[in-house]
């Protein structure tokens, strides 16, 4: 998720991962304030798992479309102050940039849907650790799309991540993955595709259009799925103006504004001030933030053995995020 948000700035940043070596010297603003900004951004992403888990607990799967529609509609509205600038970027470009954004948005919709469905069946901390595996899938997907062999570091990192994930999901030596874990693993895979496709699109499309277009696509697809969600007009009215709205409003506000708009601004500002190695380390803290907030919110926590497995996953993510020397 962190790679996704880091690409969504309105000014075009350096392109990471597929073509440009990562060992070039950093240029740009001084690093002062960059680390606190990214620490706060990863904390916001970490709290998302607990907030969404509480919002969807006990609800039918069809109700998730309603939650996603609200969340991303609010996030789309947050772009209104920048809409004139985005429309100026789109002038004379035709439909091509919006189609790029729509393709990325479809993948984003599938990944968020799988993640939210997974939170119906697993804990926020487990979801965060499994979602972090998207960083490990990226080089293999990039190798397939760009016909480039993954590095040995990524192969070893993948094996280490699988070992850590096995410890988190089966601490007593017996496999215990549940449906939510498998759905979240599918989410991580789709997120990885989204990251690669987004980076390819960013080479030809202004990022302001990509940012608004993909978020609006998620809101639109979620709304189009509402007729198939099993919710009638009375159900929707009850959730918008009835007793359930006070329960949904905090989750919608936190995930739609803080975790999409505010976190986006923090990452864009902070990432311009730090080396890629430092950014990768900070982004890998997201699962630990998720586990911390779950403990503060619900009192649930991982066992010491599961924490050890989580550390292995984070180490694997850090290995995979190391700058390429090629």
C-alpha positions as CSV (number, residue, x, y, z in Angstrom):
1,X,0.0,0.0,0.0
2,X,2.8,2.3,0.8
3,X,4.2,2.1,-2.8
4,X,0.7,2.9,-4.1
5,X,0.4,6.1,-2.1
6,X,4.0,7.1,-2.8
7,X,3.3,7.3,-6.5
8,X,0.2,9.5,-6.2
9,X,1.7,13.0,-6.0
10,X,0.7,15.7,-8.4
11,X,4.3,16.6,-9.3
12,X,6.1,13.9,-11.1
13,X,8.7,12.2,-8.8
14,X,11.6,10.0,-9.9
15,X,10.4,6.7,-11.2
16,X,11.3,3.8,-9.0
17,X,11.9,0.1,-9.5
18,X,11.5,-0.9,-13.2
19,X,14.1,1.0,-15.1
20,X,16.1,3.5,-13.1
21,X,18.9,2.3,-10.8
22,X,18.1,3.1,-7.2
23,X,21.6,3.8,-6.1
24,X,21.7,7.3,-7.6
25,X,22.3,10.2,-5.2
26,X,19.2,11.8,-3.8
27,X,18.5,15.4,-4.8
28,X,15.8,17.6,-3.5
29,X,14.8,19.4,-0.3
30,X,16.7,18.9,2.9
31,X,15.7,15.8,4.9
32,X,14.5,17.7,8.0
33,X,11.0,16.6,8.9
34,X,10.8,13.7,6.4
35,X,11.1,10.9,8.9
36,X,8.4,12.2,11.3
37,X,6.1,12.8,8.3
38,X,6.5,9.2,7.1
39,X,6.2,7.8,10.6
40,X,2.8,9.5,10.9
41,X,1.7,8.3,7.5
42,X,2.6,4.6,8.3
43,X,0.8,5.0,11.6
44,X,-2.3,6.2,9.8
45,X,-2.1,3.2,7.4
46,X,-1.6,0.9,10.4
47,X,-4.7,2.1,12.2
48,X,-6.8,1.5,9.0
49,X,-6.8,-2.2,9.6
50,X,-8.3,-1.9,13.0
51,X,-10.8,0.8,12.0
52,X,-12.1,-1.2,9.0
53,X,-12.1,-4.4,11.0
54,X,-14.4,-2.8,13.6
55,X,-16.6,-1.2,11.0
56,X,-17.2,-4.4,9.0
57,X,-17.5,-6.8,12.0
58,X,-20.7,-8.7,11.9
59,X,-21.8,-7.3,8.6
60,X,-22.8,-9.1,5.4
61,X,-20.3,-9.2,2.6
62,X,-22.7,-7.2,0.4
63,X,-22.5,-4.3,2.9
64,X,-18.8,-3.9,2.1
65,X,-19.6,-2.3,-1.3
66,X,-21.6,0.4,0.6
67,X,-18.6,1.1,2.9
68,X,-16.1,1.2,0.0
69,X,-18.5,3.5,-2.0
70,X,-18.7,5.9,1.0
71,X,-14.9,5.8,1.7
72,X,-13.7,6.5,-1.8
73,X,-16.5,9.0,-2.6
74,X,-15.3,11.0,0.3
75,X,-11.7,10.6,-0.8
76,X,-12.7,11.8,-4.3
77,X,-14.4,14.9,-2.9
78,X,-11.2,15.7,-1.0
79,X,-9.5,16.3,-4.4
80,X,-11.9,19.2,-5.2
81,X,-9.4,21.9,-4.3
82,X,-7.0,20.5,-6.9
83,X,-9.6,19.7,-9.6
84,X,-8.8,22.8,-11.7
85,X,-5.2,21.9,-11.9
86,X,-6.0,18.3,-12.8
87,X,-8.3,19.4,-15.6
88,X,-5.6,21.6,-16.9
89,X,-3.3,18.6,-17.0
90,X,-5.9,16.6,-18.9
91,X,-6.5,19.3,-21.5
92,X,-5.7,18.1,-25.1
93,X,-4.9,14.6,-23.9
94,X,-8.2,12.9,-24.8
95,X,-9.4,9.8,-22.9
96,X,-6.1,8.0,-22.8
97,X,-4.9,9.3,-19.4
98,X,-8.3,8.6,-17.8
99,X,-8.3,5.1,-19.3
100,X,-4.9,4.5,-17.6
101,X,-6.4,5.7,-14.3
102,X,-9.4,3.5,-14.8
103,X,-7.2,0.4,-15.3
104,X,-5.3,1.1,-12.2
105,X,-8.6,1.8,-10.3
106,X,-10.0,-1.6,-11.3
107,X,-7.0,-3.3,-9.7
108,X,-7.3,-1.0,-6.7
109,X,-11.0,-1.8,-6.3
110,X,-10.3,-5.5,-6.3
111,X,-7.5,-5.2,-3.8
112,X,-9.5,-3.2,-1.3
113,X,-12.5,-5.4,-1.7
114,X,-10.4,-8.5,-1.0
115,X,-8.7,-6.8,1.9
116,X,-12.0,-5.7,3.4
117,X,-13.6,-9.1,2.9
118,X,-10.5,-10.7,4.5
119,X,-11.0,-8.5,7.6
120,X,-14.4,-10.2,8.1
121,X,-12.5,-13.4,8.9
122,X,-9.1,-12.5,10.2
123,X,-7.5,-10.1,12.7
124,X,-6.1,-6.6,11.7
125,X,-2.5,-7.5,12.7
126,X,-2.6,-10.7,10.6
127,X,-4.1,-8.8,7.7
128,X,-1.4,-6.2,7.9
129,X,1.5,-8.7,7.9
130,X,0.0,-10.6,4.9
131,X,-0.7,-7.4,3.0
132,X,2.9,-6.4,3.4
133,X,3.9,-9.3,1.1
134,X,2.8,-7.2,-1.9
135,X,6.3,-5.7,-1.9
136,X,7.7,-9.2,-2.5
137,X,5.4,-9.9,-5.4
138,X,6.3,-6.8,-7.3
139,X,9.7,-7.9,-8.7
140,X,8.3,-11.1,-10.0
141,X,5.3,-9.4,-11.7
142,X,7.7,-6.8,-13.1
143,X,9.9,-9.6,-14.4
144,X,6.9,-11.1,-16.2
145,X,5.6,-7.8,-17.6
146,X,9.1,-6.4,-18.4
147,X,10.8,-9.7,-19.2
148,X,13.4,-9.2,-16.6
149,X,14.9,-11.9,-14.2
150,X,14.3,-11.3,-10.5
151,X,17.5,-10.8,-8.4
152,X,18.8,-13.5,-6.0
153,X,18.0,-11.1,-3.2
154,X,14.3,-11.1,-4.0
155,X,14.3,-14.9,-4.3
156,X,15.8,-15.2,-0.8
157,X,13.5,-12.5,0.6
158,X,10.5,-14.4,-0.8
159,X,11.6,-17.6,1.0
160,X,12.2,-15.7,4.2
161,X,8.8,-14.1,3.9
162,X,7.0,-17.4,3.4
163,X,8.8,-18.8,6.5
164,X,7.7,-15.7,8.6
165,X,4.2,-15.9,7.3
166,X,4.0,-19.6,8.2
167,X,5.0,-18.8,11.7
168,X,2.5,-16.0,12.0
169,X,-0.4,-18.1,10.7
170,X,0.7,-21.4,12.2
171,X,2.6,-20.7,15.5
172,X,2.2,-24.3,16.8
173,X,3.5,-25.9,13.7
174,X,0.1,-26.8,12.4
175,X,-1.2,-24.7,9.4
176,X,-4.0,-22.5,10.6
177,X,-4.7,-20.0,7.8
178,X,-8.3,-19.0,7.6
179,X,-10.4,-17.7,4.8
180,X,-9.5,-14.1,5.7
181,X,-5.8,-14.9,5.4
182,X,-6.2,-16.3,1.9
183,X,-8.4,-13.4,0.8
184,X,-5.7,-11.0,2.2
185,X,-3.0,-12.9,0.3
186,X,-5.0,-12.5,-2.9
187,X,-5.3,-8.8,-2.0
188,X,-1.5,-8.5,-1.7
189,X,-1.0,-10.1,-5.1
190,X,-3.5,-7.7,-6.7
191,X,-1.8,-4.8,-4.9
192,X,1.5,-5.9,-6.5
193,X,-0.1,-5.9,-10.0
194,X,-1.5,-2.5,-9.2
195,X,1.9,-1.1,-8.2
196,X,3.5,-2.3,-11.4
197,X,0.7,-1.1,-13.7
198,X,0.6,2.2,-11.9
199,X,4.3,2.7,-12.4
200,X,4.0,1.9,-16.1
201,X,1.1,4.3,-16.4
202,X,3.0,7.0,-14.5
203,X,5.5,7.2,-17.4
204,X,2.9,8.6,-19.8
205,X,0.1,10.0,-17.6
206,X,0.1,13.0,-15.2
207,X,-0.1,11.7,-11.7
208,X,-2.8,14.1,-10.7
209,X,-5.1,12.4,-13.2
210,X,-4.0,9.0,-12.0
211,X,-4.6,9.9,-8.4
212,X,-8.1,11.2,-8.9
213,X,-9.1,8.8,-11.6
214,X,-8.2,5.6,-9.8
215,X,-9.9,6.7,-6.6
216,X,-13.0,7.8,-8.4
217,X,-13.0,4.5,-10.3
218,X,-13.1,2.6,-7.0
219,X,-16.0,4.8,-5.8
220,X,-17.9,4.2,-9.1
221,X,-17.4,0.4,-9.1
222,X,-18.4,0.1,-5.5
223,X,-21.6,2.1,-6.3
224,X,-22.3,0.0,-9.3
225,X,-22.1,-3.2,-7.2
226,X,-24.6,-1.9,-4.7
227,X,-27.7,-3.4,-6.6
228,X,-26.0,-6.8,-6.3
229,X,-25.2,-6.4,-2.6
230,X,-28.6,-7.5,-1.3
231,X,-29.3,-4.1,0.2
232,X,-32.6,-2.5,-0.6
233,X,-33.4,1.2,-0.7
234,X,-34.7,1.0,2.9
235,X,-31.4,-0.6,4.0
236,X,-29.3,2.1,2.3
237,X,-31.5,4.8,3.8
238,X,-31.1,3.3,7.3
239,X,-27.4,3.3,6.9
240,X,-27.2,6.9,5.7
241,X,-29.6,8.5,8.1
242,X,-30.5,5.8,10.6
243,X,-29.0,4.4,13.8
244,X,-26.1,2.8,12.0
245,X,-24.6,6.0,10.5
246,X,-22.9,7.0,13.8
247,X,-21.1,3.6,13.7
248,X,-19.9,4.0,10.1
249,X,-19.1,7.7,10.1
250,X,-15.8,7.5,12.1
251,X,-14.5,4.7,9.9
252,X,-15.5,6.5,6.7
253,X,-13.9,9.7,7.9
254,X,-10.7,8.1,9.1
255,X,-10.1,5.9,6.1
256,X,-11.4,8.3,3.5
257,X,-9.8,11.5,4.7
258,X,-6.9,10.7,7.0
259,X,-5.7,7.5,5.4
260,X,-6.2,8.6,1.8
261,X,-5.8,12.3,1.7
262,X,-3.7,13.3,4.7
263,X,-1.4,10.2,4.5
264,X,-1.0,10.9,0.7
265,X,0.2,14.5,1.5
266,X,2.6,13.3,4.2
267,X,4.1,10.7,2.0
268,X,4.5,13.0,-1.0
269,X,6.1,15.7,1.2
270,X,8.3,13.3,3.2
271,X,9.5,11.0,0.4
272,X,11.0,14.0,-1.4
273,X,13.3,14.5,1.6
274,X,14.6,11.0,2.2
275,X,16.7,8.4,0.5
276,X,14.8,5.3,-0.8
277,X,16.5,3.0,1.7
278,X,15.1,5.1,4.6
279,X,11.7,5.3,3.1
280,X,11.6,1.5,2.7
281,X,12.5,0.9,6.3
282,X,9.8,3.3,7.5
283,X,7.1,1.8,5.2
284,X,7.9,-1.7,6.6
285,X,6.7,-0.5,10.1
286,X,3.1,-0.5,8.9
287,X,2.3,-4.1,10.2
288,X,3.8,-3.2,13.6
289,X,1.6,-0.1,13.8
290,X,-1.4,-2.3,12.9
291,X,-0.6,-4.8,15.7
292,X,0.0,-1.9,18.2
293,X,-3.3,-0.3,17.3
294,X,-5.2,-3.6,17.5
295,X,-3.8,-4.1,21.0
296,X,-4.7,-0.6,22.1
297,X,-8.2,-0.9,20.5
298,X,-9.2,-4.4,21.3
299,X,-6.6,-5.8,23.7
300,X,-5.8,-8.6,21.2
301,X,-2.1,-9.3,20.4
302,X,0.2,-11.7,18.7
303,X,2.0,-14.4,20.7
304,X,5.8,-14.1,21.1
305,X,6.3,-16.7,18.4
306,X,4.0,-14.9,16.0
307,X,5.8,-11.6,16.7
308,X,9.0,-13.5,15.7
309,X,7.4,-14.6,12.5
310,X,6.3,-11.0,11.9
311,X,9.8,-9.8,12.3
312,X,10.9,-12.3,9.6
313,X,8.3,-10.9,7.3
314,X,9.5,-7.3,7.9
315,X,13.1,-8.3,7.4
316,X,12.1,-10.0,4.1
317,X,10.3,-6.8,3.0
318,X,13.3,-4.7,3.8
319,X,15.5,-7.1,1.8
320,X,13.2,-6.8,-1.2
321,X,13.0,-3.1,-0.9
322,X,16.8,-2.6,-1.0
323,X,18.0,-0.5,-3.9
324,X,19.0,-2.4,-7.0
325,X,22.7,-2.4,-7.8
326,X,22.1,-3.3,-11.5
